[in-house]
C-alpha cells in the first residue's frame, strides 16, 4: 500500500464527516456494549389507570 493511501482515506473521512454507526458495529461484532435493567411494575400503577 502506498503511503498516500491511508492519508487519502483519513482526509475523505474528515471531509465527509464520517461517523461510525454503532448499530452496524453491534451487528458485525455481535456485541452491543449495552445492558438491560428490568424493574417490576408498581402494583398501584395498574389499578390507578382503570379508574379513569
C-alpha positions in Angstrom: 0.0 0.0 0.0 1.3 3.4 -0.9 2.0 5.9 1.9 -0.6 8.3 0.4 -3.5 5.8 0.5 -4.2 5.9 4.3 -3.8 9.7 4.3 -6.3 10.0 1.4 -8.7 7.7 3.3 -8.4 9.8 6.5 -8.8 13.0 4.5 -12.0 11.7 2.9 -13.3 10.6 6.4 -12.7 14.1 7.7 -14.1 15.9 4.7 -17.3 13.8 4.5 -17.9 13.9 8.3 -17.9 10.2 8.6 -19.0 8.8 12.0 -19.0 5.1 12.7 -22.5 3.6 13.1 -22.8 1.9 16.5 -25.8 -0.3 15.4 -23.8 -1.6 12.4 -20.8 -2.3 14.6 -23.0 -4.2 17.0 -24.4 -6.4 14.3 -20.9 -7.1 12.9 -19.3 -7.8 16.3 -22.4 -9.4 17.9 -21.7 -7.1 21.0 -23.9 -4.1 21.8 -22.0 -2.8 24.8 -25.4 -2.2 26.4 -27.1 -3.7 29.5 -30.7 -4.1 30.3 -32.4 -3.2 33.6 -35.6 -4.9 34.5 -37.8 -3.2 37.0 -41.0 -4.7 38.3 -44.1 -2.6 37.8 -45.5 -1.0 40.9 -48.7 -2.7 42.0 -50.7 0.5 42.3 -50.0 1.8 38.8 -52.3 -0.7 37.1 -55.2 -0.1 39.5 -55.0 3.7 39.1 -55.2 3.5 35.3 -58.5 1.7 35.4 -60.2 4.5 37.5 -60.2 7.0 34.6 
